[in-house]
Amino acid sequence: MARSLEGFLVLIVAALIYSSAVASVFQPISDSHRSVALELFTPLEGSFSSLAETYEALRTFEVLGIDKKTDINTAACQSVLETLGSSSSALKDLFYALKVNGILKCEIKKDVFEGVTSRLQATVSSAGALLDFYYSVGGLVIIKDQTSKDDLYLADAEGVFGSIKALSQSDGRWRYNSNNPESSTFAAGLALEALAAVVSLSSSEIDQSLIGATKNDILKLFDSIEKYDDGAFYFDEKLVDAHEHQGPLSTTSSVVRGLTVFAAVTSGSLNLPSAKILGLARFLLGIGIPGDAKDLFNQVDSLASLESNSVSIPLILLLPATVLSLTKKDSVKVKVNTVLGSNAPPLTVKLVGVFRSGSKDTSLVEGQELKFNPESAVYALDALPKSVDVGKYTFVFEMVLHDPDHSYLYATGGQTQIPIFVTGLVKVDSAEIAVLDSDLGSTETKKIDLTGENTVSLSANHLQKLRLSFQLSTSLGHAFKPHQAILKLTHESKVEHSFVVGSSGKHFEINLDFLGLVEKFFYLSGKYNVQLTVGDAVMENSFLKAIGHLDLDLPEPPEKAAQPPPQLLDQKLRYGPKAEITHIFRVPEKLPPKELSHAFLGLTLLPLLGFLIGLLHLGVNLKNFPSSSVPAMFAVLFHLGIAAVLLLYALFWLKWDLFTTLKALGFLGAFLMFVGHRILSHLASISSKLKSA
Amino acid sequence: MGRATSKDAQALIHSLRSAYAATPSSLKIIDLYVGFAVFSAIIQVVYMAIVGSFPFNSFLSGVLSCIGTAVLAVCLRIQVNKENKEFKDLPSEHAFADFVLCNLVLHLVIMNFLG
């Protein structure tokens, strides 16, 4: 009593920590898994493409309890015989062939096993990479189990243990080989399996310090576990590998396999918190039914490892029905199973509290125990607690094991939160509709029967108001706010207007003032259909009622009134193709015809020709050109400089921009100035000499 | 009266031609150059009148280059003409250097505006 009380208090504290958790439902393995497995693992032409896939399919069938099909079995046995018999098979193929044989138990001759054993022993002594160790040691363990050969031992088990252990990192992860510095959690799972195999294959006790160090590695590995809000724990790889990236499912299942196998062969507990093991089970179950064959295998295989492991066995609490009806007087039924659906050890299920969804106020009920029905293995409450009305709730359950020793073996996870919908009938009464004048009060008030078939007909003009009111209450007499309370008015021309009905407590009322709504109604006068919709997920009698007709008289629309949107005759036309848009591009400028342009180009050169001919006619000569060398050079440079500047301008027009031109012009200009000054001053001095002479 | 005016016009032209023959040849070269420039401008204007002024900046730069260089040549002629008392002390090479420089600047601007 005292123990369960203090346990209860501890769990209350744990619940407060998890109080913001979102509740989810985890279903153990069921028939839908079996049918999906049969679909996913259908081999092409009777046999799978590789022994690894064959093993995955057979192991999945084995766990799920599906009867093996003989045609797959014979093809698989054939493949196994070939692989084991050949001396050139790859190590990985040998390993998977042995695994398949472990399930199918084909007829294998002793000498075949001898050959494989010697090959694997040789590989173990020369192995360096993790995968080599894993396949060889794993294969040897399978042979030892199958042939029940008790004298099959590893030559230097401690040495092999040490070599595998040497590849571990300080954070609990493992490297694939000593050259590759990248470590991976998936590899850690493989390494633990390999280490467990080494322990089973050693003739004497492995040094306890090595085992202790491995247990520490496991604890450190669990430090890197990640979690979702709903209480699921999982492992994921931090870095994305160049080749296959192991997702969270394959990483988690690898660690679970390695962990359970290692715990099975070593004595002493691992001191792992059971909440994490339960969290791993929740993660694996929370996937539901995977659509991929490899994912299904990983899920099912790791759940099988968790089903009966020596660390802690997770127990899953679930409700077959999460929607309870007050009218049918449903009661709360709970089942507790292991992950694969087998029965749980003797325990009591307590309903710790019932809370309204979204609020963490005090529980609506006191803690109660559920009665256990041994025939159907169901825990049930006689009836729903009286204070539970229609709505969405969170029921909090707790499992208490009868045998105190079992608390070390099983993981119950403290408090489990399950969302429950409680549905029921909602009473609708005092429904009235009235047309009111602004100051005189109502002209006509009509009572509506919202359950019957009668309709009312009213008339109003734009100066009046329409009022609709009704009351909603639950069977317990509380106020109820439905998800939808909508009044819709539809004109004869199919133009619709919807309004939300406001509420205060149980009373729902809406007032439509037509004076303000005249524009919204597009000034359409005439007959309007009035329709009321009240609905909610937990309301069993949600309704959509045509209340009647309203003849509405609105004033004439002014000239600039908005037109009502065109009502489509056929709903399908709304999604039909729209008009095609033609784009108008800028019309290019009209250019004159090329021949005209070329003609005028020639014509422009005519004056130049005329100029040159005129020059000749005038008798120009180069007599004044200086004859002595230095001035002649300057004269030549002067003319060349001018030509260069003109060339520069031509280049400027063709491709350069102003800045490069100005830069070049600066240099050329300076040169030209200097040369020009020299030659012109020379000429000036000559002519002044002539003048004075 | 008509015959008298036509005879007068003929006499006028004749006297102009003989007077012109007396001008120094350097001035005649400059006159020829001015005529060439103006003629080029006229041809460009006629072209624009036919095809329209679409790249208006090109038309402007073409015409203004002709007109500009004509104006500069006229300035040169004024400065070089020996009969012009105002510019007696200015050496003609100086005027020519001015002419060349101004032309180069004008054509730089024209090339930029040509587009």
Chai-1 contact restraints between the chains, C-beta under 6 A:
chainA,res_idxA,chainB,res_idxB,connection_type,confidence,min_distance_angstrom,max_distance_angstrom,comment,restraint_id
A,E589,B,F54,contact,1.0,0.0,6.0,A-B,restraint_1
A,P592,B,V51,contact,1.0,0.0,6.0,A-B,restraint_2
A,F600,B,Y47,contact,1.0,0.0,6.0,A-B,restraint_3
A,L603,B,I43,contact,1.0,0.0,6.0,A-B,restraint_4
A,T604,B,I43,contact,1.0,0.0,6.0,A-B,restraint_5
A,P607,B,F36,contact,1.0,0.0,6.0,A-B,restraint_6
A,P607,B,F39,contact,1.0,0.0,6.0,A-B,restraint_7
A,P607,B,S40,contact,1.0,0.0,6.0,A-B,restraint_8
A,F611,B,L32,contact,1.0,0.0,6.0,A-B,restraint_9
A,F611,B,F36,contact,1.0,0.0,6.0,A-B,restraint_10
A,G614,B,L32,contact,1.0,0.0,6.0,A-B,restraint_11
A,L618,B,S25,contact,1.0,0.0,6.0,A-B,restraint_12
A,L618,B,K28,contact,1.0,0.0,6.0,A-B,restraint_13
A,V645,B,L104,contact,1.0,0.0,6.0,A-B,restraint_14
A,Y649,B,H107,contact,1.0,0.0,6.0,A-B,restraint_15
A,Y649,B,M111,contact,1.0,0.0,6.0,A-B,restraint_16
A,F652,B,M111,contact,1.0,0.0,6.0,A-B,restraint_17
A,W653,B,M111,contact,1.0,0.0,6.0,A-B,restraint_18
A,W653,B,L114,contact,1.0,0.0,6.0,A-B,restraint_19
A,G676,B,A97,contact,1.0,0.0,6.0,A-B,restraint_20
A,L680,B,E93,contact,1.0,0.0,6.0,A-B,restraint_21
A,L680,B,A97,contact,1.0,0.0,6.0,A-B,restraint_22
A,L683,B,E93,contact,1.0,0.0,6.0,A-B,restraint_23
A,A684,B,P91,contact,1.0,0.0,6.0,A-B,restraint_24
A,A684,B,E93,contact,1.0,0.0,6.0,A-B,restraint_25
